[in-house]
Amino acid sequence: YDRRARQCIDVDECRALPGVCRGDMHCVNQNGGYLCMPRSMYDQQYRLETPSLPEPFYPESPGGYSDTFPAAPPRSVEPSYPRVRGTAHCILGYALADDGSCNDIDECETNSHHCNPTQVCINTLGGYTCSCTEGYWLIGAQCHDIDECRYGYCQQLCANVPGSYSCSCSPGFILNPDARTCQDVNECEEEPCSHRCFNTYGSFMCNCDEGFELAADGTSCIDLDECSFSDFLCQHRCVNAPGSFTCICPPGYYVYEDGRSCEDINECDTGNNTCTTAQVCFNFQGGYTCLNPLQCHPPYIEVSDNQCMCSAEVPACRDRPFTILYRHMDLSSGRSVPVDIFQMQATTRYPGAFYIFQIKSGNEGREFYMRQTSNVSATLVLARPIKGPREVVLDLEMVTVNHVINFRGSSIIRLTIFVSEHPF
């Protein structure tokens, strides 16, 4: 490009590229290119002779004189291009055949082309073209590899190779038939998981059934020991099982509807006991006992199935409690304290009398005390936790004092407490 003239000018390759034509070929510059032609087809010493022209004749002028002009000297013109000898009848790029016709010269087959080693020769009618193979492009006079990876030819992974490229996919994908795009692999079809498999984009995820947890390998499921999570999962004892757990209750209990709590079996109601017909079945938490018929020791006499009385008219009864009433109750082991567990009150009131309530016997461990709640009543309080299995017999005394008639007497409630082995 000529900046001064502001136009494009032809590059003379024949001068700029020495030895551009091989062997007996001669370089001929053309606008925008050049040709290599056999030297035998051209005569560079040829001179074009201009034929002599006849002298011009002019008629005599009216004035009686004639104008005579000397003939111009013959000119010799030097051509600016090679001249094909008269023996050639074919144009450039063709060769004369035996039958007189002109056949195209295949410069690519005869290796008479001048393509760069990185280029490919393509024969054309009367010539040839230098081009690049697929995967290359022409820069200057050289063929350079096209880096297809820079232009997003592949959906995922791309590896450029000379003249081509190779697409591949990330783990979890396979290459589509178009060799460029990738599609997700459904790994779950190969059943890689021990329990359940969920396919995800480019991968998969294993899940375990209830009661199992995923192992470190991400595919296997191992049993989950629910019993190790908490000591309070079961009320009594937890037994682990594959994928689950079972709560077990001690003898005398059954597993409640929630599957975890323990409920007492009332052997007296179910009839699953060993009491005789003469005995009374008494149920307590986790067991039962058979109560023998009441036996009142002299000087006491039986006045009901649970009460013995000593008459004041009998001299031996003067220093003894007037009545002994037998009661039974159950108590859970380790029950929280303090807690009211039994109430006692006077059934007969006398004018001018007042009452004193106290524990007469059986409280050697100081687990209980009496709290008077009114003039005629009191409550037995559990003050310290008590552990079972244990049977505690307390004599709860109500002392009646009447100063008006100068009377003092007492009554006893003999309370038997069956403390269970378990806190439920």
Summary of the structure (lengths in Angstrom):
residues: 424
radius of gyration: 64.5
end to end distance: 107.1
largest distance: 214.0
contacts: 1002
relative contact order: 0.06
helix: 7%
strand: 40%
